[in-house]
Amino acid sequence: MEGNRLAVRHARWLLERDGTRVYAINRTGRPLYCAGLDFTTSLFKPLVAATMETLENAGMSQHQAAAIAEQLFQRSLRQFLKAGKRGWEGPLASGETDVIEERVRALYEANPALADYYCDQALEALRFFSTRSGMDGRIAPEPGAGQSNLTGGDCRSQANSSSARSISATLHAWAGVPPAW
């Protein structure tokens, strides 16, 4: 809601007496507020669609896939609200390259577009969490037996200096599969 202080106060009083929550932001913060809403609406829905399609490709019914996706999204949100970025876990966060490679290959065989989406999102997550959380840039362990020769540090520097296609190509190279584009 916008307006002078008296009008905002009166509108807040009218809305809150019916149990409506009212949040005030300054006028210059409106584009950021709207972008924040985009993350949980229009940018979140492709993630839900990719999750559902992947689980269905694994052999689950649409109903089963929806139930699992809903439960995991709610659990992830609760974990983030409790621990913030420190709660980020899983093979990507811990640099388990062999697990990531296996998953990207399976996605590529099932649907190359899903593999591309996974790689793009994985690298954006690495880039966002490493640059915003104070992490030292070492996402993946040093190359070893059965691991590719691309370390997380290389991923981070590539992610910080390249276009989206280069970022996707980096993770595709890490997993050993070509991008679908």
C-alpha positions as CSV (number, residue, x, y, z in Angstrom):
1,M,0.0,0.0,0.0
2,E,1.2,3.5,-0.8
3,G,0.3,7.0,0.3
4,N,1.0,9.5,3.0
5,R,1.6,8.3,6.5
6,L,-2.0,9.1,7.7
7,A,-3.6,7.3,4.8
8,V,-1.3,4.3,5.2
9,R,-2.1,4.2,9.0
10,H,-5.8,4.4,8.4
11,A,-5.7,1.7,5.6
12,R,-3.6,-0.5,7.9
13,W,-6.1,-0.1,10.7
14,L,-9.0,-1.1,8.4
15,L,-7.3,-4.1,7.0
16,E,-5.8,-5.4,10.3
17,R,-9.1,-5.3,12.2
18,D,-10.3,-8.0,9.8
19,G,-7.2,-10.1,10.4
20,T,-5.4,-9.2,7.3
21,R,-1.6,-8.8,7.7
22,V,-0.2,-5.6,6.3
23,Y,3.5,-5.2,5.5
24,A,5.0,-1.8,4.8
25,I,7.9,-1.3,2.5
26,N,9.4,1.9,1.2
27,R,8.4,3.1,-2.3
28,T,12.0,2.4,-3.7
29,G,11.9,-1.1,-2.4
30,R,8.9,-2.2,-4.4
31,P,10.8,-3.6,-7.4
32,L,13.0,-5.7,-5.0
33,Y,9.8,-6.8,-3.1
34,C,8.3,-7.9,-6.4
35,A,11.5,-9.7,-7.5
36,G,11.4,-11.5,-4.1
37,L,7.9,-12.7,-4.8
38,D,9.1,-13.9,-8.2
39,F,11.5,-16.3,-6.6
40,T,8.7,-18.1,-4.7
41,T,6.2,-18.0,-7.6
42,S,7.1,-17.8,-11.3
43,L,10.7,-18.9,-10.7
44,F,9.7,-21.7,-8.3
45,K,7.2,-23.3,-10.6
46,P,9.7,-24.6,-13.1
47,L,11.6,-26.2,-10.3
48,V,8.4,-28.0,-9.2
49,A,7.7,-29.1,-12.7
50,A,11.2,-30.5,-13.1
51,T,10.9,-32.3,-9.8
52,M,7.6,-33.8,-10.8
53,E,8.8,-34.9,-14.2
54,T,12.0,-36.4,-12.9
55,L,10.2,-38.4,-10.2
56,E,7.6,-39.6,-12.7
57,N,10.4,-40.6,-15.1
58,A,11.8,-42.7,-12.2
59,G,8.6,-44.7,-12.2
60,M,6.4,-42.9,-9.7
61,S,2.8,-42.0,-10.3
62,Q,1.9,-38.3,-10.5
63,H,0.2,-38.5,-7.1
64,Q,3.3,-40.1,-5.5
65,A,5.6,-37.6,-7.1
66,A,3.5,-34.7,-5.9
67,A,3.4,-36.0,-2.3
68,I,7.1,-36.5,-2.2
69,A,7.9,-33.1,-3.8
70,E,5.5,-31.3,-1.4
71,Q,7.1,-33.0,1.6
72,L,10.6,-32.3,0.6
73,F,9.9,-28.7,-0.4
74,Q,8.4,-28.1,3.0
75,R,11.3,-29.8,4.8
76,S,13.8,-27.8,2.8
77,L,12.0,-24.5,3.7
78,R,11.9,-25.4,7.4
79,Q,15.6,-26.3,7.3
80,F,16.5,-23.1,5.6
81,L,14.4,-21.0,8.1
82,K,16.2,-22.7,10.9
83,A,19.8,-22.8,9.7
84,G,20.0,-20.5,6.7
85,K,22.6,-21.2,4.1
86,R,24.6,-23.2,6.7
87,G,21.9,-25.9,6.4
88,W,22.6,-26.4,2.7
89,E,23.4,-30.1,2.3
90,G,23.5,-32.9,-0.2
91,P,26.0,-34.1,-2.8
92,L,26.3,-30.7,-4.5
93,A,27.0,-28.9,-1.3
94,S,29.5,-31.5,-0.1
95,G,31.2,-31.9,-3.5
96,E,30.3,-35.5,-4.2
97,T,31.2,-35.4,-7.9
98,D,30.6,-39.1,-8.5
99,V,27.0,-38.8,-7.3
100,I,26.4,-35.6,-9.3
101,E,27.9,-37.2,-12.4
102,E,25.6,-40.2,-12.0
103,R,22.5,-38.0,-11.6
104,V,23.3,-35.8,-14.6
105,R,23.9,-38.8,-16.8
106,A,20.6,-40.3,-15.7
107,L,18.8,-37.1,-16.4
108,Y,20.5,-36.7,-19.8
109,E,19.3,-40.2,-20.8
110,A,15.7,-39.5,-19.6
111,N,15.4,-35.9,-20.9
112,P,18.4,-33.7,-22.0
113,A,16.4,-30.6,-21.1
114,L,16.0,-31.7,-17.5
115,A,19.8,-32.4,-17.4
116,D,20.4,-28.8,-18.7
117,Y,18.0,-27.4,-16.1
118,Y,19.7,-29.4,-13.3
119,C,23.2,-28.3,-14.4
120,D,22.1,-24.6,-14.7
121,Q,20.5,-24.7,-11.3
122,A,23.3,-26.6,-9.6
123,L,25.9,-24.1,-10.8
124,E,23.8,-21.1,-9.9
125,A,23.4,-22.6,-6.4
126,L,27.2,-23.1,-6.2
127,R,27.8,-19.5,-7.3
128,F,25.1,-18.0,-5.0
129,F,26.0,-19.9,-1.9
130,S,29.8,-19.5,-2.4
131,T,29.7,-15.8,-3.0
132,R,27.0,-14.8,-0.5
133,S,27.8,-17.1,2.4
134,G,31.4,-16.4,3.0
135,M,32.4,-19.9,1.8
136,D,36.0,-20.0,0.6
137,G,35.1,-21.2,-2.9
138,R,36.2,-24.8,-2.4
139,I,32.9,-26.6,-3.2
140,A,34.2,-29.9,-4.4
141,P,37.1,-32.0,-3.1
142,E,40.4,-32.3,-4.9
143,P,40.2,-34.7,-7.9
144,G,40.8,-38.3,-6.9
145,A,39.9,-41.8,-7.9
146,G,36.7,-41.7,-10.0
147,Q,36.4,-38.0,-9.9
148,S,36.6,-35.5,-12.7
149,N,39.4,-33.0,-12.9
150,L,37.2,-30.0,-12.3
151,T,37.2,-28.8,-8.7
152,G,34.6,-26.7,-7.1
153,G,37.0,-23.8,-7.0
154,D,37.2,-24.0,-10.8
155,C,33.4,-24.2,-11.0
156,R,33.1,-21.1,-8.8
157,S,35.6,-19.0,-10.9
158,Q,33.9,-20.2,-14.1
159,A,30.4,-19.4,-12.6
160,N,31.5,-16.0,-11.5
161,S,33.0,-15.0,-14.9
162,S,30.8,-16.7,-17.5
163,S,27.5,-16.6,-19.2
164,A,24.7,-19.0,-18.4
165,R,25.7,-21.3,-21.3
166,S,29.3,-21.4,-20.1
167,I,28.2,-22.2,-16.6
168,S,26.0,-25.0,-17.9
169,A,28.7,-26.3,-20.1
170,T,31.1,-26.4,-17.2
171,L,28.8,-28.6,-15.1
172,H,28.1,-30.7,-18.2
173,A,31.8,-31.2,-18.7
174,W,32.1,-32.0,-15.0
175,A,29.5,-34.7,-15.5
176,G,30.9,-35.8,-18.8
177,V,27.8,-35.2,-20.9
178,P,27.2,-32.6,-23.7
179,P,24.6,-29.9,-23.2
180,A,21.4,-30.3,-25.3
181,W,21.7,-26.9,-26.9
